[in-house]
Amino acid sequence: MATVHLRIGDLVWGKLGRYPPWPGKIVSPPKDLKKPRGKKCFFVKFFGTEDHAWIKVEQLKPYHPHKEEMIKINKGKRFQQAVDAVEEYLKKAKGKDQTHSDDKSKSDKGRKAAKPMKIIEEDDEDAFKGGSSDKEQTDSDPEPSSVRRLVAGTVSGFKWESSPVKDDPHFHHFLLSQSEKPASSMEPITKRLKIIEEDTRSTSIQAADSTAINGSITPTDKRIGFLGLGLMGSGVVSNLLKMGHVVTVWNRTAEKVQSKCDLFIQEGARLGRTPAEVVSMCDITFSCVSDPKAARDLVLGPSGVLQGIRPGKCYVEMSTVDPETIMELAQVITSRGGRFLEAPVSGSQQLSNDGMLVIVAAGDRSVYEDCSSCFQAMGKTSFFIAGEAGNAARMMLIINMVQGSFMATIAEGLTLAQATGQSQQTFLDILCHGQMASTFVDQKCQNILQGNFKPDYYLKHIQKDLRLAISMGDSVNHPTPMAAAANEVYKRAKALDQSDNDMSAVYRAYIH
């Protein structure tokens, strides 16, 4: 096979791990980004995203010779938008090339035709002073000494001539996790992705992102069980089925078992009569219920999970509960030869339906890997936290503590605006154009202003998470005054019969 020589400015298809080939362009890396040791690689900017990565040469293919092949195997909407972005880029590059040629022909009329000029756009950061972009880079090449930085050194400041698909949530795995000394603007990303293993007591995190939107998930051949078809579980099961998994379902609320399960049976799911039966029939069984008591009852109760566990069976607890409950369940499952993973999720009913949850896992790493296609189907990103089972529960309680406190503060701001004669809509408009802007803020505030408290995440569940987080703080003698204050507001809302409404109904605690 002929050797393919690549250089700065070349359009390529880049392949990273199990993710699908994606169109990109080889560009100069930021000057503070160290090239990984080992095999030869290039720094690639991907079209249709705001993402970049070092990609090994053997995982790169020239764009044009492989275009038709790649388009045949990838049909997703995001993928097509990325290809369209490449074509738009090529059109603009051709236009600039033509303009340059016309100018050149006027000034050099009569001269011998020159070799066609390779166009390098501004976003290539053509900063190898004295170097040649035609020279093939090797591992011994020096790092560029004077890379022109855009937007005060921020990596996300690279600009494409095309119109990228902004904030594509499915490609966060590309984001510069290799940087040893990142710029301050990159630190939140690199800290999130970097795996820390020097200290065995430390918590290490790894992200694995969904490729569901590109239709490239290969479902596991393992039989999947799912216990609990509430707000979160229903969306998860639906996405598992859509992506081709074989799923057996069971719901713990007796009066709702038939109606809920029937919907999924119509989509191809199988029905389990008890948790024990589901576990015995399946290789991996997920559980997603409301609180610690429900999680314990599901495993330890009559016809519970423990009665169906056999050596090698996998049990994945997705409920948000306290770490003590997780450690208890892990112990009883593994005592029967089972394999245990905790994998609580961050999100809402809508995000669950959209397959855009964030999964935080801990426990048996091999189970996490076996669940790869399932996590891709149900979420946009999954993290594995090393160390003992219970670490994911700790992390999720902290996340939900912050979210719950934040929602209470937003509700307080809205009601204070009203009490002082200010427009609540103007308050929201200003908030959503400032540094605190987010989809979460916009949607929750709009629901409040419209009086729509249809549950997307139950108020009673966020109050439960606040209570558990406060208790966790007590166990390590750490103050949680903000969470404690927010918890009192949610307790007031529950007293006003808002438990089964959305968490945004905490607003009503301020107006009664």
C-alpha positions as CSV (number, residue, x, y, z in Angstrom):
1,M,0.0,0.0,0.0
2,A,1.4,3.4,-1.0
3,T,2.4,5.7,1.9
4,V,0.1,8.7,2.3
5,H,1.9,11.9,3.2
6,L,-0.1,14.4,5.2
7,R,0.6,17.9,6.1
8,I,-0.8,21.0,7.8
9,G,-4.0,22.1,5.9
10,D,-4.9,18.7,4.5
11,L,-8.5,17.6,4.8
12,V,-8.8,14.2,6.4
13,W,-11.1,11.6,8.0
14,G,-10.1,11.1,11.6
15,K,-10.9,8.0,13.7
16,L,-10.7,8.1,17.5
17,G,-11.3,4.9,19.4
18,R,-14.7,3.3,18.8
19,Y,-16.1,6.6,17.4
20,P,-17.0,6.9,13.7
21,P,-14.6,8.5,11.2
22,W,-15.3,12.3,11.1
23,P,-14.2,15.0,8.6
24,G,-11.5,17.4,9.8
25,K,-8.5,19.4,8.8
26,I,-4.9,19.1,10.0
27,V,-4.0,22.4,11.8
28,S,-1.1,23.7,13.9
29,P,-1.6,22.9,17.6
30,P,-1.5,25.6,20.3
31,K,2.0,26.3,21.4
32,D,1.4,25.0,24.9
33,L,-0.1,21.7,23.8
34,K,2.5,19.0,23.9
35,K,2.5,16.3,21.2
36,P,1.8,12.8,22.7
37,R,4.8,10.5,22.8
38,G,5.0,7.4,20.7
39,K,3.5,7.0,17.3
40,K,3.3,9.8,14.9
41,C,0.2,11.9,15.0
42,F,-1.3,15.2,13.8
43,F,-3.5,17.8,15.5
44,V,-7.0,17.7,13.8
45,K,-9.8,20.3,13.9
46,F,-13.1,18.6,13.3
47,F,-15.8,20.1,11.1
48,G,-19.3,20.6,12.4
49,T,-18.0,20.7,16.0
50,E,-15.8,22.9,18.2
51,D,-13.5,20.0,18.9
52,H,-9.8,19.1,18.3
53,A,-7.6,16.1,19.0
54,W,-4.2,14.5,18.4
55,I,-4.9,11.7,16.0
56,K,-2.5,8.9,15.1
57,V,-1.4,8.8,11.5
58,E,-2.9,5.3,11.0
59,Q,-6.3,6.6,12.1
60,L,-6.2,9.3,9.4
61,K,-7.3,9.0,5.8
62,P,-7.3,11.7,3.0
63,Y,-10.7,13.3,2.7
64,H,-11.4,13.1,-1.1
65,P,-10.4,9.5,-1.9
66,H,-12.5,8.2,1.0
67,K,-15.4,10.5,0.9
68,E,-17.9,8.2,-0.8
69,E,-16.9,5.3,1.4
70,M,-17.5,7.3,4.6
71,I,-20.8,8.8,3.5
72,K,-22.1,5.3,2.8
73,I,-21.4,4.1,6.4
74,N,-22.5,7.2,8.2
75,K,-26.0,8.6,7.8
76,G,-26.6,10.7,10.9
77,K,-27.8,14.3,10.8
78,R,-24.7,15.7,12.6
79,F,-22.5,13.8,10.2
80,Q,-24.2,15.2,7.2
81,Q,-23.9,18.7,8.6
82,A,-20.2,18.2,9.1
83,V,-19.8,17.0,5.5
84,D,-21.8,20.1,4.3
85,A,-19.5,22.2,6.4
86,V,-16.5,20.7,4.5
87,E,-18.1,21.4,1.1
88,E,-18.8,25.0,2.1
89,Y,-15.2,25.4,3.3
90,L,-14.0,24.0,-0.1
91,K,-16.2,26.4,-2.0
92,K,-14.8,29.4,-0.1
93,A,-11.2,28.0,-0.5
94,K,-11.7,27.6,-4.2
95,G,-13.0,31.2,-4.4
96,K,-10.0,32.5,-2.7
97,D,-7.7,30.4,-4.9
98,Q,-9.4,31.8,-8.0
99,T,-9.1,35.4,-6.7
100,H,-5.4,34.8,-6.0
101,S,-4.9,33.2,-9.4
102,D,-6.5,36.1,-11.2
103,D,-4.4,38.6,-9.3
104,K,-1.3,36.6,-10.0
105,S,-2.0,36.3,-13.7
106,K,-2.3,40.1,-14.0
107,S,1.0,40.8,-12.3
108,D,2.9,37.9,-13.8
109,K,1.5,37.9,-17.3
110,G,3.8,36.2,-19.7
111,R,5.7,34.3,-17.1
112,K,5.9,30.5,-16.9
113,A,2.9,29.1,-15.0
114,A,3.8,28.6,-11.4
115,K,3.1,25.6,-9.2
116,P,-0.5,25.8,-7.8
117,M,-0.5,27.5,-4.4
118,K,-1.7,25.5,-1.4
119,I,-4.3,27.6,0.4
120,I,-4.0,27.7,4.2
121,E,-6.8,29.6,5.9
122,E,-6.4,31.8,8.9
123,D,-7.6,29.1,11.2
124,D,-4.6,26.9,10.1
125,E,-2.5,29.2,12.3
126,D,0.3,29.2,9.8
127,A,3.0,29.9,12.4
128,F,6.0,27.8,11.7
129,K,8.4,30.6,11.2
130,G,10.9,29.7,8.6
131,G,9.4,26.2,8.3
132,S,7.5,24.7,5.4
133,S,4.0,23.2,5.5
134,D,5.1,20.8,2.8
135,K,7.6,19.2,5.1
136,E,6.3,16.0,6.7
137,Q,6.3,16.2,10.4
138,T,8.1,13.5,12.5
139,D,8.1,12.8,16.2
140,S,11.5,14.5,16.4
141,D,10.3,17.7,14.8
142,P,10.3,20.7,17.2
143,E,7.0,22.0,18.5
144,P,5.9,25.2,16.8
145,S,7.6,28.1,18.6
146,S,5.3,30.9,17.7
147,V,1.7,29.8,17.2
148,R,-0.5,32.8,16.7
149,R,-3.2,32.6,19.3
150,L,-6.8,33.6,18.8
151,V,-9.1,35.1,21.4
152,A,-6.5,35.6,24.0
153,G,-5.1,32.0,23.8
154,T,-8.4,30.2,24.2
155,V,-8.3,26.9,22.2
156,S,-12.0,27.2,21.5
157,G,-11.2,30.5,19.7
158,F,-10.1,28.7,16.5
159,K,-12.5,29.9,13.7
160,W,-13.8,28.0,10.7
161,E,-14.7,29.7,7.5
162,S,-17.7,27.4,7.4
163,S,-20.7,27.5,9.7
164,P,-20.1,24.8,12.4
165,V,-22.8,23.0,14.3
166,K,-22.2,24.8,17.6
167,D,-21.8,23.0,20.9
168,D,-22.3,19.5,19.6
169,P,-22.7,17.5,22.8
170,H,-21.6,14.2,21.2
171,F,-18.0,15.0,20.7
172,H,-16.6,16.2,24.0
173,H,-14.2,13.2,24.0
174,F,-12.1,15.0,21.5
175,L,-11.4,18.0,23.7
176,L,-7.6,18.2,24.3
177,S,-7.2,15.8,27.2
178,Q,-3.6,15.4,26.3
179,S,-2.4,18.8,27.4
180,E,-0.1,18.6,30.4
181,K,0.0,22.4,31.0
182,P,-3.3,23.7,29.7
183,A,-4.2,27.4,29.5
184,S,-6.5,28.5,32.3
185,S,-9.4,28.6,29.9
186,M,-8.9,24.9,29.1
187,E,-8.6,23.6,32.7
188,P,-12.2,22.7,33.4
189,I,-12.2,20.4,30.3
190,T,-8.8,18.8,30.9
191,K,-9.5,18.2,34.5
192,R,-12.8,16.5,33.6
193,L,-11.2,14.2,31.0
194,K,-7.8,13.4,32.4
195,I,-7.2,10.0,34.0
196,I,-5.2,10.3,37.2
197,E,-3.5,7.1,38.3
198,E,-0.4,8.1,40.2
199,D,-2.1,8.0,43.6
200,T,-4.1,4.8,44.1
201,R,-6.3,6.7,46.5
202,S,-7.2,9.3,44.0
203,T,-10.4,9.4,42.0
204,S,-9.9,9.0,38.3
205,I,-12.4,10.0,35.7
206,Q,-12.9,8.9,32.1
207,A,-15.4,10.2,29.7
208,A,-17.0,8.1,26.9
209,D,-19.4,9.9,24.6
210,S,-22.5,8.8,22.8
211,T,-22.5,8.2,19.1
212,A,-26.2,7.5,18.9
213,I,-26.9,10.6,17.0
214,N,-24.7,9.3,14.2
215,G,-26.4,5.9,14.2
216,S,-23.2,4.1,14.7
217,I,-23.9,2.2,17.9
218,T,-23.4,-1.5,17.7
219,P,-25.7,-3.0,20.4
220,T,-24.2,-5.5,22.7
221,D,-25.3,-9.1,22.2
222,K,-25.8,-9.4,25.9
223,R,-29.4,-9.6,27.2
224,I,-30.4,-6.5,29.0
225,G,-32.9,-6.2,31.9
226,F,-34.4,-3.0,33.2
227,L,-36.2,-2.5,36.5
228,G,-38.2,0.7,37.1
229,L,-40.1,2.6,34.4
230,G,-40.5,6.0,36.0
231,L,-39.7,9.4,34.5
232,M,-36.1,8.5,33.8
233,G,-36.3,4.8,33.3
234,S,-39.0,5.0,30.5
235,G,-36.8,7.2,28.3
236,V,-33.7,5.0,28.9
237,V,-35.6,1.8,27.9
238,S,-37.0,3.4,24.8
239,N,-33.6,4.4,23.7
240,L,-32.1,1.0,24.4
241,L,-34.8,-0.6,22.2
242,K,-34.3,2.0,19.4
243,M,-30.7,1.2,19.3
244,G,-31.3,-2.6,18.9
245,H,-30.8,-3.9,22.4
246,V,-32.7,-7.0,23.6
247,V,-34.5,-5.7,26.7
248,T,-36.6,-7.4,29.4
249,V,-38.6,-4.9,31.6
250,W,-40.3,-4.9,34.9
251,N,-41.9,-2.0,36.9
252,R,-42.2,-2.0,40.7
253,T,-45.5,-0.1,41.0
254,A,-48.1,-2.9,40.7
255,E,-51.0,-0.8,39.3
256,K,-48.8,0.6,36.6
257,V,-46.9,-2.5,35.6
258,Q,-49.3,-3.6,32.8
259,S,-49.9,-0.2,31.2
260,K,-46.2,0.9,31.3
261,C,-44.8,-2.4,30.2
262,D,-47.3,-2.9,27.4
263,L,-45.9,0.2,25.7
264,F,-42.4,-1.2,25.6
265,I,-43.6,-4.7,24.7
266,Q,-45.1,-3.1,21.6
267,E,-41.7,-1.7,20.8
268,G,-40.1,-5.2,21.1
269,A,-39.3,-5.5,24.9
270,R,-39.9,-8.7,26.8
271,L,-41.8,-8.8,30.1
272,G,-40.3,-10.1,33.4
273,R,-42.7,-11.1,36.2
274,T,-40.4,-10.4,39.1
275,P,-37.0,-8.7,39.6
276,A,-35.5,-12.2,40.3
277,E,-36.8,-13.5,37.0
278,V,-35.5,-10.5,35.0
279,V,-32.0,-10.9,36.6
280,S,-32.0,-14.7,36.0
281,M,-33.0,-14.2,32.3
282,C,-30.5,-11.4,31.5
283,D,-26.8,-10.8,31.5
284,I,-26.9,-7.2,32.6
285,T,-29.8,-5.8,34.7
286,F,-30.2,-2.0,35.3
287,S,-32.3,-0.6,38.1
288,C,-33.7,3.0,38.3
289,V,-36.0,3.7,41.3
290,S,-36.8,6.7,43.5
291,D,-34.9,6.4,46.7
292,P,-32.7,4.2,49.0
293,K,-35.6,2.2,50.4
294,A,-36.9,1.3,47.0
295,A,-33.4,0.4,45.8
296,R,-32.9,-1.9,48.9
297,D,-36.4,-3.5,48.6
298,L,-35.8,-4.3,44.9
299,V,-32.6,-6.2,45.7
300,L,-33.5,-7.7,49.2
301,G,-37.2,-8.0,49.1
302,P,-39.4,-11.0,48.1
303,S,-38.6,-12.2,44.6
304,G,-35.9,-9.6,44.6
305,V,-32.8,-9.3,42.6
306,L,-30.7,-11.2,45.1
307,Q,-32.7,-14.3,44.4
308,G,-31.9,-14.2,40.7
309,I,-28.2,-13.4,41.0
310,R,-25.8,-16.1,39.8
311,P,-22.0,-15.9,39.3
312,G,-21.2,-13.6,36.4
313,K,-24.6,-11.8,36.4
314,C,-24.2,-8.0,36.2
315,Y,-26.3,-5.6,38.3
316,V,-26.2,-1.8,37.5
317,E,-27.8,0.5,40.1
318,M,-28.8,3.8,38.3
319,S,-30.8,5.2,41.2
320,T,-29.5,8.3,43.0
321,V,-29.1,7.1,46.6
322,D,-26.6,7.5,49.4
323,P,-23.2,5.8,49.3
324,E,-24.0,3.6,52.2
325,T,-26.9,2.0,50.3
326,I,-24.6,1.5,47.3
327,M,-21.9,-0.2,49.4
328,E,-24.5,-2.5,51.0
329,L,-26.0,-3.5,47.6
330,A,-22.5,-4.0,46.1
331,Q,-21.6,-6.3,49.0
332,V,-24.7,-8.5,48.8
333,I,-24.5,-8.8,45.0
334,T,-20.8,-9.7,44.9
335,S,-21.3,-12.1,47.8
336,R,-23.4,-14.2,45.4
337,G,-20.8,-14.1,42.6
338,G,-22.5,-11.2,40.8
339,R,-20.8,-8.2,39.3
340,F,-21.8,-4.7,40.5
341,L,-21.7,-1.2,39.0
342,E,-23.4,2.0,40.2
343,A,-24.3,4.4,37.4
344,P,-26.6,7.2,38.6
345,V,-27.6,9.7,35.9
346,S,-27.8,13.5,35.8
347,G,-30.6,14.9,33.7
348,S,-34.4,15.1,33.4
349,Q,-37.3,13.3,31.7
350,Q,-36.7,15.2,28.5
351,L,-33.0,14.5,28.4
352,S,-33.8,10.8,29.2
353,N,-36.2,10.7,26.2
354,D,-33.6,12.4,24.0
355,G,-30.8,10.0,25.0
356,M,-28.8,12.9,26.4
357,L,-28.3,11.9,30.1
358,V,-24.9,12.2,31.8
359,I,-23.9,8.9,33.5
360,V,-21.5,8.7,36.4
361,A,-20.3,5.2,37.2
362,A,-18.1,3.5,39.8
363,G,-17.5,-0.1,40.8
364,D,-16.6,-3.0,38.5
365,R,-14.7,-1.4,35.6
366,S,-15.3,-4.5,33.4
367,V,-19.1,-4.1,33.8
368,Y,-18.8,-0.4,32.8
369,E,-17.0,-1.5,29.6
370,D,-19.7,-4.2,29.0
371,C,-22.3,-1.5,29.3
372,S,-20.7,0.7,26.6
373,S,-23.4,0.4,24.0
374,C,-26.1,0.9,26.6
375,F,-24.6,4.0,27.9
376,Q,-24.1,5.4,24.4
377,A,-27.8,4.8,23.7
378,M,-29.1,6.4,26.9
379,G,-26.6,9.3,27.4
380,K,-24.4,11.9,25.8
381,T,-21.5,11.2,28.1
382,S,-20.5,8.7,30.7
383,F,-17.8,9.0,33.4
384,F,-16.1,6.2,35.3
385,I,-14.8,7.2,38.8
386,A,-12.2,4.8,40.1
387,G,-12.1,3.6,43.7
388,E,-14.8,2.0,45.8
389,A,-18.4,1.6,44.9
390,G,-20.2,4.7,46.4
391,N,-18.0,7.3,44.7
392,A,-20.5,7.8,41.9
393,A,-23.3,8.3,44.5
394,R,-21.2,10.9,46.3
395,M,-20.5,12.8,43.1
396,M,-24.1,12.7,41.9
397,L,-25.4,13.9,45.3
398,I,-23.0,16.9,45.1
399,I,-24.2,17.6,41.5
400,N,-27.8,17.5,42.5
401,M,-27.2,19.5,45.6
402,V,-25.8,22.3,43.5
403,Q,-28.6,22.0,41.0
404,G,-31.3,22.0,43.6
405,S,-29.8,25.0,45.5
406,F,-29.5,26.9,42.2
407,M,-33.1,26.3,41.3
408,A,-34.2,27.6,44.7
409,T,-32.1,30.7,44.2
410,I,-33.6,31.3,40.8
411,A,-37.1,31.0,42.2
412,E,-36.2,33.4,45.0
413,G,-35.0,35.9,42.4
414,L,-38.1,35.7,40.3
415,T,-40.4,36.2,43.4
416,L,-38.2,39.1,44.7
417,A,-38.4,40.8,41.3
418,Q,-42.2,40.6,41.4
419,A,-42.3,41.8,45.0
420,T,-40.3,44.9,44.2
421,G,-42.3,45.8,41.1
422,Q,-39.8,44.5,38.5
423,S,-40.8,42.5,35.4
424,Q,-40.1,38.8,35.9
425,Q,-39.8,38.4,32.1
426,T,-37.2,41.2,32.0
427,F,-35.3,39.5,34.9
428,L,-35.3,36.2,32.8
429,D,-34.2,38.0,29.6
430,I,-31.3,39.7,31.4
431,L,-30.3,36.4,33.1
432,C,-30.4,34.5,29.8
433,H,-28.1,37.0,28.1
434,G,-25.5,37.0,30.9
435,Q,-22.9,34.6,32.2
436,M,-25.5,32.4,33.9
437,A,-27.4,31.7,30.6
438,S,-28.3,28.1,30.1
439,T,-31.0,25.9,28.7
440,F,-31.8,24.9,32.3
441,V,-32.4,28.4,33.5
442,D,-34.4,29.4,30.4
443,Q,-36.7,26.3,30.4
444,K,-37.3,26.3,34.2
445,C,-38.0,30.0,34.3
446,Q,-40.3,29.9,31.3
447,N,-42.3,27.1,32.9
448,I,-42.6,29.1,36.1
449,L,-43.9,32.2,34.2
450,Q,-46.4,30.0,32.3
451,G,-47.5,28.2,35.5
452,N,-46.4,24.9,34.0
453,F,-45.1,22.5,36.6
454,K,-45.5,19.2,34.8
455,P,-42.7,17.0,36.3
456,D,-39.5,16.8,34.4
457,Y,-37.6,16.0,37.6
458,Y,-39.8,15.5,40.6
459,L,-39.6,18.1,43.4
460,K,-39.7,15.3,46.0
461,H,-36.6,13.7,44.4
462,I,-34.5,16.8,44.4
463,Q,-35.4,17.4,48.0
464,K,-34.4,13.8,48.8
465,D,-31.0,14.5,47.1
466,L,-30.5,17.7,49.1
467,R,-31.2,15.8,52.3
468,L,-28.8,13.0,51.4
469,A,-26.1,15.5,50.4
470,I,-26.5,17.4,53.7
471,S,-26.2,14.1,55.6
472,M,-23.1,13.2,53.6
473,G,-21.6,16.5,54.6
474,D,-22.4,15.8,58.2
475,S,-20.6,12.4,58.0
476,V,-17.3,14.2,57.1
477,N,-18.0,17.3,59.3
478,H,-18.3,19.5,56.2
479,P,-20.6,22.5,56.3
480,T,-23.5,22.7,53.7
481,P,-25.3,25.9,54.7
482,M,-26.5,26.8,51.2
483,A,-27.9,23.3,50.6
484,A,-29.5,23.3,54.1
485,A,-31.3,26.6,53.3
486,A,-32.5,25.4,50.0
487,N,-33.7,22.1,51.6
488,E,-36.0,24.1,53.9
489,V,-37.6,25.8,50.9
490,Y,-38.2,22.5,49.2
491,K,-39.7,21.1,52.4
492,R,-42.0,24.1,52.5
493,A,-43.0,23.4,48.9
494,K,-43.7,19.7,49.8
495,A,-46.0,20.9,52.6
496,L,-47.8,22.9,49.9
497,D,-48.5,19.6,48.1
498,Q,-45.9,20.2,45.3
499,S,-44.0,16.9,45.8
500,D,-45.2,15.3,42.5
501,N,-44.7,18.5,40.5
502,D,-41.5,19.6,38.8
503,M,-38.6,20.8,40.9
504,S,-39.3,24.3,39.6
505,A,-42.5,24.3,41.7
506,V,-40.2,25.3,44.6
507,Y,-41.3,28.8,43.3
508,R,-44.6,28.3,45.0
509,A,-42.9,28.1,48.4
510,Y,-42.1,31.8,48.1
511,I,-45.6,33.0,47.1
512,H,-47.6,31.2,49.8
